[in-house]
Amino acid sequence: MKKFCLLSILFLLIALFEVGKYFFDFTLFYPALVFQIIGFGLFTFTIFKSTKSIKLFSLFCFLINFILLMQNFVILTENKNTTNEFSYVVHGGGAMDGQAYLNCQEGFNYYVQNGYNYIELDFLYTSNNEIICSHFLENVDGYDFYNRPSLEQFSAGLIQNKYHGITMEFLMQELKNNPQIYIIFDTKEANTEALLEDLTILLTQNEIDFNRFIIQVYSPENYNSIKENDDIKFERFWYTNYKLHLKSFEVLKYFEDCADVECYVLYINDWWVFTEFDFNTSKSIAVHTIHNRGFCDFITSKNVDYVFIDWPI
């Protein structure tokens, strides 16, 4: 009975640390690995040195533990980024005063002036079909996704009674003034194609290089419909997995052979799982969204090329 209790406690600790690394603190990866190594030895010993009932339980624990140990060993030893080169992607135009998803001029200017070259912006239509940058208009007082301002109302108002919203006039001018800046395109509009058609016209009129816009696509169908539209001139794409949550082999199946899909954007939990199963890809990897400098250093040592951030870390 004591042996069964000991094995159960060890197995529970392994499970707790393994779950903890996903949802609480990446540093729990290390104690999880230590307990898995201990478990490997102890479970192996009890398989050969115990009664039949304990042997069966030990075998079960051994198999689960062995899978977790091998997955974590892959993370520990493989995919090392020897150059430690990576880029931050400022999410939603960058947070100000702890408030994310602002897509405001002040945030854009702050991050650009502080050396951040990749800015993710959310693009939406106003009520009079002009393009602005906003997530769901949730930070624009008096308006929301279903009750939209006109361009004139949006331009005249303030976000959180403090910040100025990003219009296309502002964005085009900033892109001309800052040739080092790249825009990562995101949208909550259902008709992505119409928005990209209008953006194509805007960039053409303002003589902005299309390669400075990287279009996030959210499904194979989304990607194919954009590619088949001759009115859309963008040629750089990132597949973002937050809508479909495709498994690693499905991501590779749909996008690995698409030369213009440059990067896979993964949630933190997706990154853990994909990496554990030795996600072999020729593409860049971006992880979304990191608020911890230690975790950023950890993942960028393992060939993560882009880290989405809400505020500087």
C-alpha positions in Angstrom: 0.0 0.0 0.0 2.8 2.4 0.8 4.5 1.7 -2.5 1.2 2.4 -4.3 0.8 5.7 -2.4 4.4 6.7 -3.3 3.9 6.0 -7.0 0.6 7.8 -7.0 2.1 10.9 -5.4 5.1 10.9 -7.8 2.7 10.5 -10.8 0.5 13.4 -9.4 3.5 15.7 -9.0 4.6 14.9 -12.6 1.2 15.7 -13.9 0.9 18.9 -11.8 4.2 20.3 -13.0 3.5 19.3 -16.6 0.2 21.1 -16.6 1.7 24.0 -14.7 4.3 24.8 -17.3 1.5 25.3 -19.9 -0.8 27.5 -17.8 1.1 29.1 -15.0 4.9 29.4 -15.3 7.3 28.1 -18.0 10.0 27.5 -15.3 7.9 24.6 -14.1 9.3 22.8 -17.2 12.5 22.2 -15.2 11.0 20.5 -12.1 8.7 18.6 -14.4 11.7 17.2 -16.2 13.5 16.3 -13.0 10.4 14.4 -11.6 10.0 12.7 -14.9 13.6 11.4 -14.8 13.0 10.2 -11.2 9.8 8.6 -12.3 11.6 6.8 -15.2 13.9 5.1 -12.7 11.3 4.4 -10.0 8.6 3.2 -12.4 11.1 0.9 -14.2 12.2 -0.5 -10.8 8.7 -1.3 -9.6 7.7 -3.0 -12.8 10.2 -5.7 -12.1 10.2 -5.7 -8.3 6.5 -5.5 -7.3 3.3 -7.5 -7.1 1.1 -7.9 -10.2 -1.3 -5.1 -9.3 1.5 -2.6 -8.6 3.3 -3.8 -11.8 0.2 -2.9 -13.9 -0.1 0.6 -12.3 3.7 1.1 -12.6 3.6 0.2 -16.3 0.8 2.7 -16.9 2.7 5.4 -15.1 5.9 4.4 -16.9 4.3 4.8 -20.4 2.8 8.2 -19.7 5.9 9.4 -18.0 8.1 8.2 -20.8 6.1 10.1 -23.4 6.3 13.3 -21.4 10.0 12.8 -20.7 10.8 12.3 -24.4 8.7 15.4 -25.4 10.4 17.6 -22.8 13.8 16.2 -23.7 13.2 17.3 -27.3 12.5 20.8 -26.0 15.6 20.8 -23.9 18.0 19.6 -26.5 16.8 20.4 -30.0 15.9 23.5 -32.1 18.6 25.7 -30.5 18.8 29.2 -31.9 22.5 29.8 -31.9 22.2 33.4 -33.2 19.5 34.3 -30.7 18.0 36.6 -33.4 14.3 37.3 -33.2 11.9 40.3 -33.6 9.1 41.5 -31.5 5.7 42.1 -33.0 3.8 44.8 -31.3 0.3 43.4 -30.8 -2.8 45.6 -31.6 -0.6 48.6 -32.1 0.9 48.3 -28.6 -0.6 48.8 -25.1 -0.5 52.1 -23.3 -0.9 52.5 -19.6 -1.6 48.8 -19.3 -4.5 48.9 -21.8 -4.1 46.6 -24.8 -5.8 46.6 -28.2 -5.8 50.3 -28.5 -4.5 50.7 -32.1 -3.8 54.3 -31.3 -1.4 56.9 -32.8 0.3 57.5 -29.5 1.1 53.8 -29.1 2.2 53.4 -32.7 4.6 56.4 -32.3 6.0 55.2 -29.0 6.9 51.7 -30.2 8.3 52.9 -33.5 10.5 55.5 -31.7 11.7 52.8 -29.4 12.9 50.5 -32.2 10.1 48.1 -32.7 9.8 47.5 -36.5 6.9 45.0 -36.7 3.5 46.4 -35.7 0.4 44.3 -35.8 -2.7 46.4 -36.4 -6.4 45.5 -36.5 -8.2 46.8 -39.6 -12.0 47.6 -39.7 -14.5 49.6 -41.7 -16.3 52.6 -40.4 -20.0 53.1 -40.9 -19.3 54.9 -44.2 -16.9 52.1 -45.4 -13.6 53.9 -44.7 -10.8 51.8 -43.3 -9.5 52.5 -39.8 -7.5 50.6 -37.2 -9.4 49.1 -34.3 -9.9 45.7 -32.7 -13.6 45.6 -32.1 -14.1 49.4 -31.4 -14.3 48.3 -27.8 -12.1 51.1 -26.6 -13.9 53.8 -28.6 -16.4 55.5 -26.4 -20.0 55.3 -27.5 -19.3 52.8 -30.3 -18.8 49.1 -30.8 -18.5 46.5 -33.6 -22.2 46.7 -34.4 -22.6 50.5 -33.9 -19.7 52.0 -35.8 -18.7 55.6 -36.1 -18.2 57.3 -39.4 -14.6 58.2 -40.3 -15.3 61.8 -39.3 -16.6 60.8 -35.9 -13.7 58.4 -35.3 -11.2 61.0 -36.3 -12.8 63.7 -34.0 -13.1 61.4 -31.0 -10.7 59.9 -28.5 -9.9 56.4 -27.5 -10.4 56.0 -23.7 -10.8 59.8 -23.7 -7.1 60.1 -24.2 -5.7 58.6 -27.4 -6.1 59.3 -31.1 -7.3 56.5 -33.4 -5.3 55.3 -36.4 -6.7 56.4 -39.7 -5.3 55.4 -43.1 -4.1 59.0 -43.6 -2.0 58.7 -40.4 -0.8 55.2 -41.3 0.3 56.0 -44.8 2.2 59.0 -43.7 3.9 57.1 -40.9 4.9 54.4 -43.4 6.5 57.0 -45.6 8.3 58.6 -42.7 9.5 55.2 -41.3 10.7 52.9 -44.1 11.9 50.3 -41.6 8.4 49.5 -40.4 6.4 46.4 -41.4 2.7 46.1 -40.7 1.1 42.7 -39.7 -2.5 42.7 -40.9 -5.3 41.4 -38.7 -9.0 42.0 -39.0 -12.3 40.8 -37.4 -14.3 41.7 -40.6 -16.0 38.7 -42.1 -15.1 39.8 -45.6 -11.3 39.9 -45.5 -11.0 40.1 -49.3 -12.9 43.3 -49.6 -10.7 44.9 -47.0 -7.6 43.8 -48.7 -8.8 45.0 -52.1 -9.3 48.5 -50.6 -5.9 48.3 -48.9 -4.4 47.4 -52.2 -5.8 50.6 -53.7 -4.6 52.7 -50.8 -1.1 51.4 -50.9 -0.9 51.9 -54.7 -2.1 55.4 -54.4 0.4 56.2 -51.7 3.2 54.3 -53.4 3.8 52.0 -50.4 5.7 48.8 -51.1 3.3 45.8 -50.7 6.1 43.8 -49.1 5.8 46.0 -46.0 2.4 44.5 -45.3 2.3 40.9 -44.0 -1.2 39.4 -44.2 -2.4 37.0 -41.5 -4.6 34.2 -42.8 -6.7 32.0 -40.6 -7.5 29.0 -42.7 -6.6 27.2 -45.9 -9.8 28.6 -47.4 -9.0 32.1 -46.4 -5.5 31.9 -47.9 -6.8 30.3 -51.2 -9.6 32.9 -51.6 -7.1 35.7 -51.2 -4.6 34.1 -53.6 -7.3 33.7 -56.3 -8.4 37.3 -56.1 -6.5 39.2 -58.8 -7.4 42.6 -57.2 -5.3 41.8 -54.1 -1.6 42.4 -54.6 -0.2 41.3 -51.3 2.4 38.6 -51.5 3.5 37.9 -47.9 1.4 35.8 -45.5 1.5 34.4 -42.0 -0.8 31.5 -41.1 -2.3 32.2 -37.6 -3.7 29.2 -35.8 -5.8 30.8 -33.2 -9.1 30.3 -35.0 -8.9 26.7 -36.3 -6.3 25.3 -33.8 -5.1 22.9 -36.4 -2.9 20.1 -35.3 0.8 20.3 -36.2 0.6 17.8 -39.1 -2.4 19.6 -40.5 -0.6 22.9 -40.5 2.3 21.3 -42.4 -0.1 19.6 -44.8 -1.9 22.8 -45.8 0.9 25.4 -45.7 4.4 23.9 -45.7 4.5 23.9 -49.5 3.1 27.5 -49.8 6.3 29.5 -50.5 4.6 32.9 -49.7 3.4 31.7 -46.3 6.5 32.7 -44.3 5.6 32.1 -40.7 3.3 30.1 -38.4 1.7 32.1 -35.6 1.0 29.9 -32.6 -0.6 30.5 -29.2 1.7 29.7 -26.3 0.0 26.4 -25.6 0.1 25.4 -29.2 3.8 26.2 -29.3 4.4 23.9 -26.3 2.6 21.0 -27.9 4.0 21.5 -31.4 7.5 21.8 -30.0 7.1 18.7 -27.9 6.1 16.7 -31.0 9.2 18.0 -32.8 7.4 20.3 -35.3 9.7 20.2 -38.2 9.1 23.2 -40.5 11.1 25.3 -42.9 9.0 28.4 -41.9 9.5 30.9 -39.2 7.7 30.6 -35.9 5.9 33.4 -34.1 4.4 32.9 -30.6 1.4 34.9 -29.4 1.3 36.7 -26.8 4.2 36.8 -24.3 4.3 39.0 -21.2 7.3 37.4 -19.5 10.9 38.2 -20.3 12.1 34.9 -19.0 9.7 32.9 -21.2 10.6 35.1 -24.1 14.3 34.2 -23.6 13.4 30.6 -23.2 11.4 30.2 -26.4 13.7 32.4 -28.6 16.6 30.1 -27.7 14.7 27.4 -29.6 14.2 28.9 -33.0 11.2 31.1 -32.3 11.7 34.0 -34.7 8.9 36.4 -33.7 7.3 37.2 -30.3 4.0 39.0 -30.1 3.9 41.4 -27.2 1.3 43.8 -25.8 3.8 46.0 -24.0 7.6 46.1 -23.8 9.2 43.3 -21.8 
